[in-house]
Amino acid sequence: MRFALRRTGQAALVVVATFVLAFLLLQALPGDAIVARYASPELGLTAAQLDELRAVYGTDQPIWVQLWQSAAGFLTGDLGTSLQSGASVETLLAAALPSTLLLASLGFVVAVLLAVGIAVAATNGRGWLRRGFRSLPPLFVSIPVFWLGIVLLQVLSFRLGLVPVINASPAEALILPVLTIAVPIAAPLAQVLIRSIDDTVAEPFIAVARSRGAGPGWVLSREVARNALLPTLTIAGVLFGELVAGAVVTETVFARSGLGRLTQEAVANRDIPVLQAIVVISAVGFVVINLVVDLVSPAIDPRLRRAVHA
């Protein structure tokens, strides 16, 4: 119980620190969102009217007052108002978040399947096949997300015509973005899984199991998989944060609506309330996933369970 409370407290501190740091960094961005939005000659607003708009949005307050008001709003569920569109940030996120969560979730599932397939082939294959699969993770890690998306689009859609890009169904429209976001995530997962399998196979209890007549499939599924799971689970929690960043780039490449497009527009227009909400929500998701991993790990590994209760 103390372990869970300590981890939860640490997670809360990380979220608070992220909120404060993100707020200060966003405030330090050059430019003025009010000027960018309302200082158009077509609107014909005077300097006094622009000052009134700053007062309405609260951007004329000292930075520590704005920080306190923003924090109080987040605690009560009020994420503020977009300086660009005038809509509530909650409304914008509610429209954008489901698409990004679907993309990230499917990308993670495909990444896990790719990582497991590569790891099994790399540790049980023969000769050139084994070496080939072991070289895939370093290759995948080095591929930029935006470049991979463009290549998949060119090859699978424009060259081979396998995946339509015009009049595509919702399922077809997800194929290329999911592959684009999954490949870079699968690479480190496969690397950790391969290393964990190699280390586990070298343990004495594997030799004992084989001496008792256990086949390769039984050893892999019953002994190796369980012991290799913990390092992979840990790195999977860390990689969740990269899913959000990858989704932003991927949605931009494939012109998908979601947090990616919302982030791009907010950066272009210096829409600080929207950017602040996106950063904090991403941090909360990252922290929650890693907190769950920390709490589940002792249930998987008895050694960690004994260390927690010690």
Stockholm file with secondary structure:
# STOCKHOLM 1.0

chainA/1-310         MRFALRRTGQAALVVVATFVLAFLLLQALPGDAIVARYASPELGLTAAQLDELRAVYGTDQPIWVQLWQSAAGFLTGDLGTSLQSGASVETLLAAALPSTLLLASLGFVVAVLLAVGIAVAATNGRGWLRRGFRSLPPLFVSIPVFWLGIVLLQVLSFRLGLVPVINASPAEALILPVLTIAVPIAAPLAQVLIRSIDDTVAEPFIAVARSRGAGPGWVLSREVARNALLPTLTIAGVLFGELVAGAVVTETVFARSGLGRLTQEAVANRDIPVLQAIVVISAVGFVVINLVVDLVSPAIDPRLRRAVHA
#=GR chainA/1-310 SS CHHHHHHHHHHHHHHHHHHHHHHHHHHTSSSCHHHHHHCCTTTTCCHHHHHHHHHHHTTTSCHHHHHHHHHHHHHTTCCCBCTTTCSBHHHHHHHHHHHHHHHHHHHHHHHHHHHHHHHHHHHHCCHHHHHHHHHHHHHHHTSCHHHHHHHHIIIIIIISCCSCSSSCCHHHHHHHHHHHHHHHHHHHHHHHHHHHHHHHHTSHHHHHHHHTTCCHHHIIIIIIHHHHHHHHHHHHHHHHHHHHHHHHHHHHHTTCCSHHHHHHHHHHTTCHHHHHHHHHHHHHHHHHHHHHHHHHHHHHCHHHHHHHHC
#=GC SS_cons         CHHHHHHHHHHHHHHHHHHHHHHHHHHTSSSCHHHHHHCCTTTTCCHHHHHHHHHHHTTTSCHHHHHHHHHHHHHTTCCCBCTTTCSBHHHHHHHHHHHHHHHHHHHHHHHHHHHHHHHHHHHHCCHHHHHHHHHHHHHHHTSCHHHHHHHHIIIIIIISCCSCSSSCCHHHHHHHHHHHHHHHHHHHHHHHHHHHHHHHHTSHHHHHHHHTTCCHHHIIIIIIHHHHHHHHHHHHHHHHHHHHHHHHHHHHHTTCCSHHHHHHHHHHTTCHHHHHHHHHHHHHHHHHHHHHHHHHHHHHCHHHHHHHHC
//
